[in-house]
């Protein structure tokens, strides 16, 4: 009886570990050399609203996430985008549509900078919900491969600077988004920032609480 109990517990632990593994996705290591020259990327960047119905690959998704919020100094924990007093209040989500990223199921994912990986937040194709959360019903977004959602909680920085704490968080989101857009150009992709959205609907989609603000949305895909 004791042996049966031990075997049952062991199987349960193995199944739980397997389920946990499915909830987390390890991304390919980011490329820190090569790519398009920065001046060329700046010159080339445009707001792209016409996309091919084609997926991007997991390596490109990882590269885009790293460019916005990836760790660039493992000793200090500094990230790709600057942050006031290195507080890093941003969280970056990727909403992947069905067939949007090769080998990655549709769903809402949270980027984990320390592990350079993804944690699944919700499974399923939520692209229609993303479009519905926009003021102008930007149907062109549906043809993009991934939508990135920048959120931030300025609680810590506001304690240091009550008047401008929230502003610092907004600025940080803008700088991180610009990194992502320039990286998309370097990868042969196209992106567009979206500021017109209904915060409540978009916040409900990714499940953030009232202390976190939704700051910016960026669509990315293969340009026509």
C-alpha positions, -999 to 999 in steps of 0.1 A, spaced: 0 0 0 29 23 9 46 16 -24 14 24 -43 10 57 -25 46 67 -33 41 58 -69 9 78 -71 25 108 -55 55 106 -79 32 104 -109 12 134 -96 45 154 -92 56 145 -127 23 155 -142 24 188 -123 59 195 -135 48 187 -171 19 211 -168 41 238 -154 65 233 -183 37 239 -208 28 272 -190 63 286 -196 82 291 -228 119 296 -230 128 320 -258 159 316 -280 189 337 -268 189 372 -282 213 383 -309 235 411 -295 256 416 -326 247 421 -363 214 433 -375 207 465 -394 228 496 -388 210 518 -362 210 548 -386 195 528 -413 168 514 -390 159 550 -378 158 561 -415 136 532 -425 111 531 -397 75 539 -406 41 532 -390 31 500 -408 -6 492 -410 -7 467 -438 5 432 -431 7 399 -448 -13 370 -433 20 353 -423 35 342 -390 68 354 -375 91 329 -358 98 324 -321 134 338 -324 120 371 -338 94 373 -311 121 369 -285 143 395 -301 115 420 -301 107 414 -264 144 416 -255 148 449 -274 121 465 -253 126 450 -218 154 424 -220 183 423 -195 214 438 -211 237 437 -180 234 406 -159 254 421 -130 233 451 -125 200 439 -140 198 469 -163 175 465 -192 175 475 -229 154 507 -222 163 533 -196 143 535 -164 141 563 -137 163 552 -108 164 517 -124 129 509 -109 117 491 -141 79 495 -135 69 481 -169 54 448 -177 53 437 -214 26 414 -227 24 397 -261 -10 388 -275 -4 361 -301 -31 352 -326 -38 318 -340 -9 311 -364 8 344 -355 40 328 -343 53 296 -356 51 268 -330 35 290 -303 -2 285 -294 -25 315 -295 -28 333 -262 -18 362 -239 18 359 -227 38 379 -201 75 385 -208 99 375 -181 131 396 -186 152 377 -160 146 343 -177 141 357 -212 110 336 -214 72 338 -216 46 329 -190 11 320 -204 -16 343 -189 -45 331 -211 -49 305 -238 -69 312 -269 -72 336 -298 -80 370 -282 -73 391 -313 -109 401 -318 -109 413 -282 -78 434 -288 -94 451 -318 -127 456 -299 -107 475 -272 -96 502 -297 -116 534 -301 -115 534 -338 -119 497 -344 -86 493 -362 -95 462 -382 -60 462 -399 -46 451 -366 -62 417 -371 -37 409 -399 -6 416 -377 11 386 -361 15 399 -325 2 427 -304 24 440 -276 8 456 -246 29 478 -223 17 483 -188 32 500 -158 28 507 -121 45 539 -109 39 533 -72 76 531 -63 88 561 -84 58 581 -72 70 577 -36 103 593 -47 87 620 -69 50 624 -64 46 651 -91 64 634 -119 64 596 -110 36 588 -134 53 608 -162 85 588 -158 66 555 -163 49 569 -194 82 580 -209 98 547 -202 70 529 -221 76 552 -251 114 545 -251 109 508 -248 83 508 -276 107 527 -299 134 501 -293 108 474 -303 99 493 -334 135 498 -345 142 461 -338 112 452 -360 127 471 -389 160 454 -384 142 420 -386 124 429 -418 91 433 -400 68 463 -395 51 478 -365 27 506 -354 20 522 -321 -16 524 -310 -27 550 -284 -65 549 -290 -78 521 -268 -103 515 -241 -82 509 -210 -108 489 -191 -114 464 -219 -77 460 -227 -69 457 -190 -96 430 -185 -81 411 -215 -47 407 -198 -60 407 -162 -41 436 -146 -53 452 -114 -64 487 -107 -29 498 -95 -14 491 -130 -20 513 -160 -22 502 -196 2 526 -214 7 516 -250 -1 490 -277 22 481 -306 12 458 -334 39 439 -354 38 417 -384 53 411 -419 47 441 -440 30 439 -474 
